Amino acid sequence: MPSPRSSGGGSRANAPDEAERTTPTRGHETRRHTAMRQLYLAATGMNRGKTTVSLGLMAALHDRGIDAGFIKPVGQRYAIVDGQPADEDAILMRSALGLPDPLSVMSPVHIPRGFTKAYISGRVDDDLPARIRDAHRQVSAGREAVLIEGTGHAGVGAVVGLSNAIVARMLGAPAAIVSEAGVGRPIDEIVLNRALFARHGVEVVGAIVNKVDADAHPSLPTVLREGLAHHGIELLGVLPYRPPLSNPTLQMLVEQMPGELLSPGHDPEAVIEHVAIGAMQPRHLLERIGPGSLLIVPGDRSDAIRAALAAVRAARDSAARRGFFNLGRRPAFGRRPADPRRTELAGMLFTGGYRPGPRDLAQLREAGVFAYLVEHDTYPAASAVHDLLVKIHPSDGEKIELIKRLAADHLDIDLIYDRFAATAAGRPTTSRPPIAGRASLLRRLTGLRRKGRGGAGSR
């Protein structure tokens, strides 16, 4: 959906005067503000869903008629667009939301390979903070709000003097932290990241937890809310687990793992729902794989390859003959997919550099089964698949629409926007001091009271 700013100013022409602009709050009240508002969105690590939250939140703000801009001050994964290097998330936001800002403004600093060593050795002369401040001023000009997306956890970028905590402080923005589902781990990580932000004087206004399977664990949102409250951190919302947004595709595997594509399969965007290592006899292997599974096996395991291919053919035959005559037939695979409509194996990943024999390779291609060959041994290959970075691309129209729906349905957008801090004349004007500052002040006051009582008693 195009940004209000890019629609020729129509939405701003009908908006109230800036001096009378109102902002929704939790109590359905409104308050007036005269300054641009902003929030720094960080995470507890990679693949936590920060970009998902950013895209969903930006789309929801635009739906409310709020002219919100986006900037990713420091990027690690970048692409070249029209000769301009830019962070992939900035490219996604500009494309998906129709933002008019140049990519050089939305993504002012990117870290190419070798940059860190050059910075440490003193071979980087650019004033990177100045570049970020200038881009921030440009993206903020005339806007009601700006979402600033960080890179990874609070400390990422510290090696070049641009950690998330440092950049948030430099831009005068409070932070919200995105984590993924669980109980102990997300709370521990959120508290840890909050500590580094607090050390740099940045207030953490809350947390958003992604990939929550509330159907399987209905009490989890309440447990997270109460657990974070023990540390003075507000849970701003949870997003549900959806496999298409959380799991890698075959195309991501090809892009991120060096290897040779032996058979492209029918759908490069097929989601890898499950990973299985073929370290057992074929009949036991089939009990552990199913539609959506990626089978990892050395390429010389002809018995496993042929068993899996036979199961693929049987599953297709079963799907084609569904009905009365198919009742009672034994399923070809032992594992049931999350989506019952899915019938195809995701594919096979051959390890050790062992290429399947000519006959097996011909059958793989004839069956249209994805097959990829890597030099890694099986364990390193499985670890690499586990660590694949799941990213949303501008061409992923269905995923983008899914993200927008999830944010609109599951996040309290008004509550989150209420946590955006206002700035005036380029200076932060947060409505309350940082939590760390309040706690420290309370400790000092308590200590003074005790000293005072002790001194009066000694005199």
Buried (B, 14 or more C-beta within 10 A) or exposed (E): BEBBBBBEEEBBEEBEEBEEBEBBEEEEEEEEBEBBBBBBBBBBBBBBBBBBBBBBBBBBBBBEEBBBBBBBBBBBEBBEBEEEBBBBBBBBBBBBBBBEBBBBBBBBBBBEEEBBEEBEEEEBEEEBBEBBBEBBEBBBEEBBBBBBBBBBBBBBBEBBEBBBBBBBBBBBBBBBBBBBBBEEEBBBBBBBBBEBBBEBBBBBBBBBBBBBEBEEBEEBBEEBBEBBEEBEBBBBBBBBBBBBBBBBBBBBBBEBBEBEBBBBBEBBBBBBBBBBBBEEEBEEBBEBBBBBBBBBBBBBBEEBBBBBBBBBEBBBEBBEEEEEEEEEEEEBBBBEBBEEEBBBBBBBBBBBBBBBEEEBBEBBBEBBBBBBBBEBEBEEBBEBBEEBEBBBBEEBEEBBEBBBEBBEEBBEBBBBBBBBBBBEEEEBEBEEEBBBEEEEEEEEEEEEEEEEEEEEEEE
